[in-house]
Amino acid sequence: MRALTLISAFVGGAIVGCGAALLFAPEKGSDVRNKICDLLKRKGIKISDQEVDALVAELAGAED
């Protein structure tokens, strides 16, 4: 019975955590990438969507 309580607590915590993440996430990733492109273009820097995606992938890999 104790294992069932532990599993229930874990699943309940995971559900609450996922819900909180969805509620508090600032914006979708695609929206953020579009804002980055727009900001760079206003500053006179020409960058393609593929270059932004590569930059995001590089930055995400740098966190590890």
PDB file of N, H, CA, C and O in Angstrom:
ATOM      1  N   MET A   1       0.817  -1.190   0.000  1.00  0.00           N
ATOM      2  CA  MET A   1       0.000   0.000   0.000  1.00  0.00           C
ATOM      3  C   MET A   1       0.866   1.261   0.000  1.00  0.00           C
ATOM      4  O   MET A   1       0.479   2.281  -0.569  1.00  0.00           O
ATOM      5  N   ARG A   2       2.026   1.189   0.633  1.00  0.00           N
ATOM      6  H   ARG A   2       2.340   0.360   1.096  1.00  0.00           H
ATOM      7  CA  ARG A   2       2.916   2.343   0.709  1.00  0.00           C
ATOM      8  C   ARG A   2       3.456   2.715  -0.677  1.00  0.00           C
ATOM      9  O   ARG A   2       3.601   3.898  -0.985  1.00  0.00           O
ATOM     10  N   ALA A   3       3.751   1.725  -1.506  1.00  0.00           N
ATOM     11  H   ALA A   3       3.633   0.764  -1.257  1.00  0.00           H
ATOM     12  CA  ALA A   3       4.260   1.990  -2.852  1.00  0.00           C
ATOM     13  C   ALA A   3       3.204   2.709  -3.685  1.00  0.00           C
ATOM     14  O   ALA A   3       3.539   3.600  -4.466  1.00  0.00           O
ATOM     15  N   LEU A   4       1.952   2.341  -3.533  1.00  0.00           N
ATOM     16  H   LEU A   4       1.680   1.617  -2.899  1.00  0.00           H
ATOM     17  CA  LEU A   4       0.871   2.995  -4.267  1.00  0.00           C
ATOM     18  C   LEU A   4       0.753   4.461  -3.860  1.00  0.00           C
ATOM     19  O   LEU A   4       0.502   5.319  -4.707  1.00  0.00           O
ATOM     20  N   THR A   5       0.929   4.755  -2.578  1.00  0.00           N
ATOM     21  H   THR A   5       1.133   4.059  -1.890  1.00  0.00           H
ATOM     22  CA  THR A   5       0.874   6.132  -2.098  1.00  0.00           C
ATOM     23  C   THR A   5       2.034   6.941  -2.679  1.00  0.00           C
ATOM     24  O   THR A   5       1.848   8.088  -3.082  1.00  0.00           O
ATOM     25  N   LEU A   6       3.212   6.357  -2.722  1.00  0.00           N
ATOM     26  H   LEU A   6       3.363   5.425  -2.394  1.00  0.00           H
ATOM     27  CA  LEU A   6       4.382   7.027  -3.272  1.00  0.00           C
ATOM     28  C   LEU A   6       4.188   7.318  -4.755  1.00  0.00           C
ATOM     29  O   LEU A   6       4.495   8.414  -5.224  1.00  0.00           O
ATOM     30  N   ILE A   7       3.683   6.345  -5.483  1.00  0.00           N
ATOM     31  H   ILE A   7       3.433   5.455  -5.102  1.00  0.00           H
ATOM     32  CA  ILE A   7       3.450   6.531  -6.924  1.00  0.00           C
ATOM     33  C   ILE A   7       2.385   7.589  -7.152  1.00  0.00           C
ATOM     34  O   ILE A   7       2.522   8.430  -8.039  1.00  0.00           O
ATOM     35  N   SER A   8       1.329   7.552  -6.359  1.00  0.00           N
ATOM     36  H   SER A   8       1.217   6.868  -5.637  1.00  0.00           H
ATOM     37  CA  SER A   8       0.264   8.552  -6.489  1.00  0.00           C
ATOM     38  C   SER A   8       0.796   9.956  -6.216  1.00  0.00           C
ATOM     39  O   SER A   8       0.444  10.902  -6.921  1.00  0.00           O
ATOM     40  N   ALA A   9       1.632  10.091  -5.208  1.00  0.00           N
ATOM     41  H   ALA A   9       1.917   9.323  -4.636  1.00  0.00           H
ATOM     42  CA  ALA A   9       2.211  11.397  -4.888  1.00  0.00           C
ATOM     43  C   ALA A   9       3.102  11.881  -6.027  1.00  0.00           C
ATOM     44  O   ALA A   9       3.080  13.063  -6.370  1.00  0.00           O
ATOM     45  N   PHE A  10       3.878  10.985  -6.611  1.00  0.00           N
ATOM     46  H   PHE A  10       3.896  10.025  -6.332  1.00  0.00           H
ATOM     47  CA  PHE A  10       4.760  11.350  -7.718  1.00  0.00           C
ATOM     48  C   PHE A  10       3.949  11.794  -8.928  1.00  0.00           C
ATOM     49  O   PHE A  10       4.236  12.834  -9.520  1.00  0.00           O
ATOM     50  N   VAL A  11       2.945  11.019  -9.295  1.00  0.00           N
ATOM     51  H   VAL A  11       2.711  10.174  -8.813  1.00  0.00           H
ATOM     52  CA  VAL A  11       2.117  11.352 -10.461  1.00  0.00           C
ATOM     53  C   VAL A  11       1.374  12.666 -10.222  1.00  0.00           C
ATOM     54  O   VAL A  11       1.288  13.505 -11.119  1.00  0.00           O
ATOM     55  N   GLY A  12       0.845  12.844  -9.027  1.00  0.00           N
ATOM     56  H   GLY A  12       0.916  12.163  -8.298  1.00  0.00           H
ATOM     57  CA  GLY A  12       0.152  14.093  -8.704  1.00  0.00           C
ATOM     58  C   GLY A  12       1.086  15.285  -8.794  1.00  0.00           C
ATOM     59  O   GLY A  12       0.698  16.331  -9.313  1.00  0.00           O
ATOM     60  N   GLY A  13       2.306  15.149  -8.301  1.00  0.00           N
ATOM     61  H   GLY A  13       2.621  14.299  -7.879  1.00  0.00           H
ATOM     62  CA  GLY A  13       3.291  16.225  -8.386  1.00  0.00           C
ATOM     63  C   GLY A  13       3.683  16.534  -9.816  1.00  0.00           C
ATOM     64  O   GLY A  13       3.873  17.695 -10.179  1.00  0.00           O
ATOM     65  N   ALA A  14       3.804  15.496 -10.627  1.00  0.00           N
ATOM     66  H   ALA A  14       3.649  14.553 -10.332  1.00  0.00           H
ATOM     67  CA  ALA A  14       4.151  15.693 -12.032  1.00  0.00           C
ATOM     68  C   ALA A  14       3.044  16.443 -12.766  1.00  0.00           C
ATOM     69  O   ALA A  14       3.319  17.315 -13.590  1.00  0.00           O
ATOM     70  N   ILE A  15       1.807  16.104 -12.467  1.00  0.00           N
ATOM     71  H   ILE A  15       1.584  15.395 -11.797  1.00  0.00           H
ATOM     72  CA  ILE A  15       0.673  16.783 -13.108  1.00  0.00           C
ATOM     73  C   ILE A  15       0.631  18.249 -12.700  1.00  0.00           C
ATOM     74  O   ILE A  15       0.439  19.125 -13.543  1.00  0.00           O
ATOM     75  N   VAL A  16       0.810  18.518 -11.418  1.00  0.00           N
ATOM     76  H   VAL A  16       0.966  17.807 -10.733  1.00  0.00           H
ATOM     77  CA  VAL A  16       0.808  19.900 -10.936  1.00  0.00           C
ATOM     78  C   VAL A  16       1.980  20.674 -11.559  1.00  0.00           C
ATOM     79  O   VAL A  16       1.812  21.825 -11.962  1.00  0.00           O
ATOM     80  N   GLY A  17       3.146  20.062 -11.638  1.00  0.00           N
ATOM     81  H   GLY A  17       3.282  19.127 -11.311  1.00  0.00           H
ATOM     82  CA  GLY A  17       4.309  20.714 -12.230  1.00  0.00           C
ATOM     83  C   GLY A  17       4.106  21.036 -13.705  1.00  0.00           C
ATOM     84  O   GLY A  17       4.479  22.117 -14.159  1.00  0.00           O
ATOM     85  N   CYS A  18       3.524  20.117 -14.449  1.00  0.00           N
ATOM     86  H   CYS A  18       3.221  19.238 -14.080  1.00  0.00           H
ATOM     87  CA  CYS A  18       3.251  20.363 -15.871  1.00  0.00           C
ATOM     88  C   CYS A  18       2.238  21.487 -16.048  1.00  0.00           C
ATOM     89  O   CYS A  18       2.387  22.341 -16.922  1.00  0.00           O
ATOM     90  N   GLY A  19       1.223  21.477 -15.223  1.00  0.00           N
ATOM     91  H   GLY A  19       1.101  20.783 -14.513  1.00  0.00           H
ATOM     92  CA  GLY A  19       0.217  22.546 -15.284  1.00  0.00           C
ATOM     93  C   GLY A  19       0.825  23.900 -14.981  1.00  0.00           C
ATOM     94  O   GLY A  19       0.533  24.883 -15.663  1.00  0.00           O
ATOM     95  N   ALA A  20       1.669  23.959 -13.964  1.00  0.00           N
ATOM     96  H   ALA A  20       1.907  23.161 -13.410  1.00  0.00           H
ATOM     97  CA  ALA A  20       2.320  25.224 -13.607  1.00  0.00           C
ATOM     98  C   ALA A  20       3.245  25.697 -14.730  1.00  0.00           C
ATOM     99  O   ALA A  20       3.303  26.890 -15.027  1.00  0.00           O
ATOM    100  N   ALA A  21       3.961  24.772 -15.348  1.00  0.00           N
ATOM    101  H   ALA A  21       3.914  23.802 -15.106  1.00  0.00           H
ATOM    102  CA  ALA A  21       4.856  25.142 -16.440  1.00  0.00           C
ATOM    103  C   ALA A  21       4.073  25.727 -17.614  1.00  0.00           C
ATOM    104  O   ALA A  21       4.508  26.702 -18.226  1.00  0.00           O
ATOM    105  N   LEU A  22       2.937  25.144 -17.924  1.00  0.00           N
ATOM    106  H   LEU A  22       2.584  24.351 -17.427  1.00  0.00           H
ATOM    107  CA  LEU A  22       2.115  25.664 -19.014  1.00  0.00           C
ATOM    108  C   LEU A  22       1.544  27.034 -18.683  1.00  0.00           C
ATOM    109  O   LEU A  22       1.448  27.895 -19.557  1.00  0.00           O
ATOM    110  N   LEU A  23       1.169  27.237 -17.442  1.00  0.00           N
ATOM    111  H   LEU A  23       1.248  26.537 -16.732  1.00  0.00           H
ATOM    112  CA  LEU A  23       0.587  28.521 -17.049  1.00  0.00           C
ATOM    113  C   LEU A  23       1.619  29.637 -16.991  1.00  0.00           C
ATOM    114  O   LEU A  23       1.304  30.780 -17.323  1.00  0.00           O
ATOM    115  N   PHE A  24       2.838  29.332 -16.576  1.00  0.00           N
ATOM    116  H   PHE A  24       3.093  28.404 -16.306  1.00  0.00           H
ATOM    117  CA  PHE A  24       3.830  30.362 -16.365  1.00  0.00           C
ATOM    118  C   PHE A  24       4.845  30.504 -17.492  1.00  0.00           C
ATOM    119  O   PHE A  24       5.719  31.368 -17.423  1.00  0.00           O
ATOM    120  N   ALA A  25       4.749  29.680 -18.520  1.00  0.00           N
ATOM    121  H   ALA A  25       4.039  28.978 -18.576  1.00  0.00           H
ATOM    122  CA  ALA A  25       5.664  29.809 -19.660  1.00  0.00           C
ATOM    123  C   ALA A  25       5.393  31.151 -20.337  1.00  0.00           C
ATOM    124  O   ALA A  25       4.240  31.472 -20.626  1.00  0.00           O
ATOM    125  N   PRO A  26       6.431  31.933 -20.592  1.00  0.00           N
ATOM    126  CA  PRO A  26       6.213  33.276 -21.121  1.00  0.00           C
ATOM    127  C   PRO A  26       5.602  33.280 -22.526  1.00  0.00           C
ATOM    128  O   PRO A  26       4.624  33.989 -22.768  1.00  0.00           O
ATOM    129  N   GLU A  27       6.148  32.522 -23.425  1.00  0.00           N
ATOM    130  H   GLU A  27       6.941  31.946 -23.228  1.00  0.00           H
ATOM    131  CA  GLU A  27       5.651  32.495 -24.798  1.00  0.00           C
ATOM    132  C   GLU A  27       6.095  31.201 -25.479  1.00  0.00           C
ATOM    133  O   GLU A  27       6.963  30.479 -24.987  1.00  0.00           O
ATOM    134  N   LYS A  28       5.476  30.935 -26.619  1.00  0.00           N
ATOM    135  H   LYS A  28       4.771  31.521 -27.019  1.00  0.00           H
ATOM    136  CA  LYS A  28       5.891  29.785 -27.412  1.00  0.00           C
ATOM    137  C   LYS A  28       7.267  30.049 -27.996  1.00  0.00           C
ATOM    138  O   LYS A  28       7.627  31.200 -28.246  1.00  0.00           O
ATOM    139  N   GLY A  29       8.030  29.004 -28.213  1.00  0.00           N
ATOM    140  H   GLY A  29       7.738  28.069 -28.010  1.00  0.00           H
ATOM    141  CA  GLY A  29       9.371  29.142 -28.774  1.00  0.00           C
ATOM    142  C   GLY A  29       9.382  29.790 -30.136  1.00  0.00           C
ATOM    143  O   GLY A  29      10.276  30.581 -30.437  1.00  0.00           O
ATOM    144  N   SER A  30       8.400  29.468 -30.970  1.00  0.00           N
ATOM    145  H   SER A  30       7.675  28.826 -30.724  1.00  0.00           H
ATOM    146  CA  SER A  30       8.356  30.065 -32.307  1.00  0.00           C
ATOM    147  C   SER A  30       8.110  31.569 -32.226  1.00  0.00           C
ATOM    148  O   SER A  30       8.640  32.326 -33.039  1.00  0.00           O
ATOM    149  N   ASP A  31       7.313  32.006 -31.255  1.00  0.00           N
ATOM    150  H   ASP A  31       6.883  31.390 -30.594  1.00  0.00           H
ATOM    151  CA  ASP A  31       7.076  33.439 -31.079  1.00  0.00           C
ATOM    152  C   ASP A  31       8.351  34.156 -30.652  1.00  0.00           C
ATOM    153  O   ASP A  31       8.639  35.258 -31.117  1.00  0.00           O
ATOM    154  N   VAL A  32       9.106  33.525 -29.769  1.00  0.00           N
ATOM    155  H   VAL A  32       8.871  32.629 -29.391  1.00  0.00           H
ATOM    156  CA  VAL A  32      10.361  34.123 -29.315  1.00  0.00           C
ATOM    157  C   VAL A  32      11.354  34.215 -30.471  1.00  0.00           C
ATOM    158  O   VAL A  32      12.032  35.232 -30.620  1.00  0.00           O
ATOM    159  N   ARG A  33      11.448  33.172 -31.289  1.00  0.00           N
ATOM    160  H   ARG A  33      10.896  32.346 -31.169  1.00  0.00           H
ATOM    161  CA  ARG A  33      12.351  33.209 -32.443  1.00  0.00           C
ATOM    162  C   ARG A  33      11.953  34.308 -33.420  1.00  0.00           C
ATOM    163  O   ARG A  33      12.818  34.985 -33.976  1.00  0.00           O
ATOM    164  N   ASN A  34      10.650  34.491 -33.634  1.00  0.00           N
ATOM    165  H   ASN A  34       9.947  33.941 -33.183  1.00  0.00           H
ATOM    166  CA  ASN A  34      10.190  35.563 -34.520  1.00  0.00           C
ATOM    167  C   ASN A  34      10.558  36.931 -33.958  1.00  0.00           C
ATOM    168  O   ASN A  34      10.958  37.820 -34.708  1.00  0.00           O
ATOM    169  N   LYS A  35      10.427  37.105 -32.661  1.00  0.00           N
ATOM    170  H   LYS A  35      10.102  36.382 -32.051  1.00  0.00           H
ATOM    171  CA  LYS A  35      10.803  38.379 -32.043  1.00  0.00           C
ATOM    172  C   LYS A  35      12.294  38.638 -32.183  1.00  0.00           C
ATOM    173  O   LYS A  35      12.710  39.774 -32.415  1.00  0.00           O
ATOM    174  N   ILE A  36      13.102  37.590 -32.044  1.00  0.00           N
ATOM    175  H   ILE A  36      12.764  36.668 -31.856  1.00  0.00           H
ATOM    176  CA  ILE A  36      14.547  37.731 -32.203  1.00  0.00           C
ATOM    177  C   ILE A  36      14.858  38.167 -33.633  1.00  0.00           C
ATOM    178  O   ILE A  36      15.661  39.078 -33.838  1.00  0.00           O
ATOM    179  N   CYS A  37      14.236  37.533 -34.619  1.00  0.00           N
ATOM    180  H   CYS A  37      13.584  36.794 -34.453  1.00  0.00           H
ATOM    181  CA  CYS A  37      14.454  37.904 -36.024  1.00  0.00           C
ATOM    182  C   CYS A  37      14.071  39.356 -36.265  1.00  0.00           C
ATOM    183  O   CYS A  37      14.820  40.103 -36.894  1.00  0.00           O
ATOM    184  N   ASP A  38      12.912  39.753 -35.771  1.00  0.00           N
ATOM    185  H   ASP A  38      12.303  39.146 -35.261  1.00  0.00           H
ATOM    186  CA  ASP A  38      12.452  41.125 -35.960  1.00  0.00           C
ATOM    187  C   ASP A  38      13.394  42.129 -35.316  1.00  0.00           C
ATOM    188  O   ASP A  38      13.711  43.158 -35.913  1.00  0.00           O
ATOM    189  N   LEU A  39      13.839  41.838 -34.110  1.00  0.00           N
ATOM    190  H   LEU A  39      13.581  41.002 -33.625  1.00  0.00           H
ATOM    191  CA  LEU A  39      14.748  42.737 -33.402  1.00  0.00           C
ATOM    192  C   LEU A  39      16.070  42.886 -34.165  1.00  0.00           C
ATOM    193  O   LEU A  39      16.576  43.996 -34.328  1.00  0.00           O
ATOM    194  N   LEU A  40      16.615  41.776 -34.624  1.00  0.00           N
ATOM    195  H   LEU A  40      16.203  40.874 -34.491  1.00  0.00           H
ATOM    196  CA  LEU A  40      17.872  41.834 -35.359  1.00  0.00           C
ATOM    197  C   LEU A  40      17.710  42.578 -36.681  1.00  0.00           C
ATOM    198  O   LEU A  40      18.599  43.330 -37.079  1.00  0.00           O
ATOM    199  N   LYS A  41      16.589  42.378 -37.360  1.00  0.00           N
ATOM    200  H   LYS A  41      15.866  41.767 -37.036  1.00  0.00           H
ATOM    201  CA  LYS A  41      16.352  43.075 -38.629  1.00  0.00           C
ATOM    202  C   LYS A  41      16.222  44.576 -38.409  1.00  0.00           C
ATOM    203  O   LYS A  41      16.686  45.360 -39.236  1.00  0.00           O
ATOM    204  N   ARG A  42      15.596  44.991 -37.305  1.00  0.00           N
ATOM    205  H   ARG A  42      15.219  44.354 -36.633  1.00  0.00           H
ATOM    206  CA  ARG A  42      15.492  46.424 -36.992  1.00  0.00           C
ATOM    207  C   ARG A  42      16.861  47.022 -36.701  1.00  0.00           C
ATOM    208  O   ARG A  42      17.080  48.213 -36.926  1.00  0.00           O
ATOM    209  N   LYS A  43      17.774  46.211 -36.206  1.00  0.00           N
ATOM    210  H   LYS A  43      17.596  45.244 -36.023  1.00  0.00           H
ATOM    211  CA  LYS A  43      19.133  46.676 -35.911  1.00  0.00           C
ATOM    212  C   LYS A  43      20.035  46.610 -37.141  1.00  0.00           C
ATOM    213  O   LYS A  43      21.212  46.964 -37.072  1.00  0.00           O
ATOM    214  N   GLY A  44      19.482  46.157 -38.263  1.00  0.00           N
ATOM    215  H   GLY A  44      18.526  45.869 -38.319  1.00  0.00           H
ATOM    216  CA  GLY A  44      20.249  46.104 -39.499  1.00  0.00           C
ATOM    217  C   GLY A  44      21.002  44.809 -39.724  1.00  0.00           C
ATOM    218  O   GLY A  44      21.843  44.731 -40.619  1.00  0.00           O
ATOM    219  N   ILE A  45      20.718  43.808 -38.942  1.00  0.00           N
ATOM    220  H   ILE A  45      20.034  43.872 -38.215  1.00  0.00           H
ATOM    221  CA  ILE A  45      21.380  42.520 -39.081  1.00  0.00           C
ATOM    222  C   ILE A  45      20.447  41.589 -39.852  1.00  0.00           C
ATOM    223  O   ILE A  45      19.335  41.301 -39.408  1.00  0.00           O
ATOM    224  N   LYS A  46      20.910  41.127 -41.005  1.00  0.00           N
ATOM    225  H   LYS A  46      21.812  41.361 -41.365  1.00  0.00           H
ATOM    226  CA  LYS A  46      20.089  40.228 -41.812  1.00  0.00           C
ATOM    227  C   LYS A  46      20.356  38.797 -41.369  1.00  0.00           C
ATOM    228  O   LYS A  46      21.499  38.343 -41.353  1.00  0.00           O
ATOM    229  N   ILE A  47      19.298  38.102 -41.014  1.00  0.00           N
ATOM    230  H   ILE A  47      18.369  38.471 -41.027  1.00  0.00           H
ATOM    231  CA  ILE A  47      19.426  36.719 -40.538  1.00  0.00           C
ATOM    232  C   ILE A  47      18.212  35.923 -41.012  1.00  0.00           C
ATOM    233  O   ILE A  47      17.084  36.417 -40.994  1.00  0.00           O
ATOM    234  N   SER A  48      18.456  34.704 -41.428  1.00  0.00           N
ATOM    235  H   SER A  48      19.372  34.303 -41.443  1.00  0.00           H
ATOM    236  CA  SER A  48      17.365  33.852 -41.905  1.00  0.00           C
ATOM    237  C   SER A  48      16.789  33.032 -40.751  1.00  0.00           C
ATOM    238  O   SER A  48      17.386  32.931 -39.679  1.00  0.00           O
ATOM    239  N   ASP A  49      15.635  32.458 -40.995  1.00  0.00           N
ATOM    240  H   ASP A  49      15.150  32.539 -41.866  1.00  0.00           H
ATOM    241  CA  ASP A  49      15.000  31.610 -39.984  1.00  0.00           C
ATOM    242  C   ASP A  49      15.880  30.407 -39.651  1.00  0.00           C
ATOM    243  O   ASP A  49      15.951  29.981 -38.498  1.00  0.00           O
ATOM    244  N   GLN A  50      16.548  29.863 -40.667  1.00  0.00           N
ATOM    245  H   GLN A  50      16.490  30.209 -41.604  1.00  0.00           H
ATOM    246  CA  GLN A  50      17.411  28.715 -40.430  1.00  0.00           C
ATOM    247  C   GLN A  50      18.597  29.094 -39.545  1.00  0.00           C
ATOM    248  O   GLN A  50      19.030  28.303 -38.708  1.00  0.00           O
ATOM    249  N   GLU A  51      19.116  30.299 -39.732  1.00  0.00           N
ATOM    250  H   GLU A  51      18.764  30.942 -40.412  1.00  0.00           H
ATOM    251  CA  GLU A  51      20.230  30.754 -38.902  1.00  0.00           C
ATOM    252  C   GLU A  51      19.795  30.959 -37.457  1.00  0.00           C
ATOM    253  O   GLU A  51      20.552  30.673 -36.530  1.00  0.00           O
ATOM    254  N   VAL A  52      18.574  31.456 -37.268  1.00  0.00           N
ATOM    255  H   VAL A  52      17.959  31.689 -38.022  1.00  0.00           H
ATOM    256  CA  VAL A  52      18.056  31.616 -35.906  1.00  0.00           C
ATOM    257  C   VAL A  52      17.873  30.246 -35.266  1.00  0.00           C
ATOM    258  O   VAL A  52      18.220  30.058 -34.100  1.00  0.00           O
ATOM    259  N   ASP A  53      17.334  29.292 -36.011  1.00  0.00           N
ATOM    260  H   ASP A  53      17.053  29.445 -36.958  1.00  0.00           H
ATOM    261  CA  ASP A  53      17.161  27.941 -35.476  1.00  0.00           C
ATOM    262  C   ASP A  53      18.505  27.333 -35.091  1.00  0.00           C
ATOM    263  O   ASP A  53      18.611  26.669 -34.059  1.00  0.00           O
ATOM    264  N   ALA A  54      19.526  27.552 -35.906  1.00  0.00           N
ATOM    265  H   ALA A  54      19.440  28.091 -36.744  1.00  0.00           H
ATOM    266  CA  ALA A  54      20.857  27.024 -35.601  1.00  0.00           C
ATOM    267  C   ALA A  54      21.422  27.701 -34.354  1.00  0.00           C
ATOM    268  O   ALA A  54      22.060  27.048 -33.529  1.00  0.00           O
ATOM    269  N   LEU A  55      21.189  29.010 -34.215  1.00  0.00           N
ATOM    270  H   LEU A  55      20.670  29.540 -34.886  1.00  0.00           H
ATOM    271  CA  LEU A  55      21.648  29.738 -33.041  1.00  0.00           C
ATOM    272  C   LEU A  55      20.966  29.223 -31.784  1.00  0.00           C
ATOM    273  O   LEU A  55      21.615  29.025 -30.757  1.00  0.00           O
ATOM    274  N   VAL A  56      19.659  29.006 -31.862  1.00  0.00           N
ATOM    275  H   VAL A  56      19.131  29.166 -32.696  1.00  0.00           H
ATOM    276  CA  VAL A  56      18.912  28.483 -30.721  1.00  0.00           C
ATOM    277  C   VAL A  56      19.419  27.094 -30.340  1.00  0.00           C
ATOM    278  O   VAL A  56      19.585  26.792 -29.158  1.00  0.00           O
ATOM    279  N   ALA A  57      19.662  26.264 -31.325  1.00  0.00           N
ATOM    280  H   ALA A  57      19.527  26.509 -32.285  1.00  0.00           H
ATOM    281  CA  ALA A  57      20.175  24.911 -31.056  1.00  0.00           C
ATOM    282  C   ALA A  57      21.552  24.983 -30.401  1.00  0.00           C
ATOM    283  O   ALA A  57      21.852  24.219 -29.484  1.00  0.00           O
ATOM    284  N   GLU A  58      22.390  25.913 -30.881  1.00  0.00           N
ATOM    285  H   GLU A  58      22.145  26.534 -31.626  1.00  0.00           H
ATOM    286  CA  GLU A  58      23.730  26.066 -30.308  1.00  0.00           C
ATOM    287  C   GLU A  58      23.648  26.549 -28.871  1.00  0.00           C
ATOM    288  O   GLU A  58      24.369  26.052 -28.005  1.00  0.00           O
ATOM    289  N   LEU A  59      22.776  27.513 -28.611  1.00  0.00           N
ATOM    290  H   LEU A  59      22.191  27.916 -29.314  1.00  0.00           H
ATOM    291  CA  LEU A  59      22.631  28.016 -27.241  1.00  0.00           C
ATOM    292  C   LEU A  59      22.046  26.952 -26.313  1.00  0.00           C
ATOM    293  O   LEU A  59      22.443  26.854 -25.152  1.00  0.00           O
ATOM    294  N   ALA A  60      21.117  26.167 -26.817  1.00  0.00           N
ATOM    295  H   ALA A  60      20.795  26.247 -27.760  1.00  0.00           H
ATOM    296  CA  ALA A  60      20.523  25.109 -25.991  1.00  0.00           C
ATOM    297  C   ALA A  60      21.566  24.045 -25.668  1.00  0.00           C
ATOM    298  O   ALA A  60      21.558  23.480 -24.574  1.00  0.00           O
ATOM    299  N   GLY A  61      22.454  23.773 -26.602  1.00  0.00           N
ATOM    300  H   GLY A  61      22.461  24.232 -27.490  1.00  0.00           H
ATOM    301  CA  GLY A  61      23.514  22.802 -26.377  1.00  0.00           C
ATOM    302  C   GLY A  61      24.582  23.321 -25.422  1.00  0.00           C
ATOM    303  O   GLY A  61      25.240  22.531 -24.745  1.00  0.00           O
ATOM    304  N   ALA A  62      24.759  24.629 -25.360  1.00  0.00           N
ATOM    305  H   ALA A  62      24.224  25.270 -25.911  1.00  0.00           H
ATOM    306  CA  ALA A  62      25.780  25.230 -24.498  1.00  0.00           C
ATOM    307  C   ALA A  62      25.412  25.140 -23.020  1.00  0.00           C
ATOM    308  O   ALA A  62      26.282  25.263 -22.158  1.00  0.00           O
ATOM    309  N   GLU A  63      24.139  24.929 -22.719  1.00  0.00           N
ATOM    310  H   GLU A  63      23.431  24.829 -23.419  1.00  0.00           H
ATOM    311  CA  GLU A  63      23.680  24.865 -21.335  1.00  0.00           C
ATOM    312  C   GLU A  63      24.067  23.561 -20.670  1.00  0.00           C
ATOM    313  O   GLU A  63      24.141  23.490 -19.444  1.00  0.00           O
ATOM    314  N   ASP A  64      24.316  22.519 -21.465  1.00  0.00           N
ATOM    315  H   ASP A  64      24.256  22.576 -22.461  1.00  0.00           H
ATOM    316  CA  ASP A  64      24.625  21.205 -20.892  1.00  0.00           C
ATOM    317  C   ASP A  64      25.942  21.149 -20.235  1.00  0.00           C
ATOM    318  O   ASP A  64      26.327  20.103 -19.712  1.00  0.00           O
TER     319      ASP A  64
END
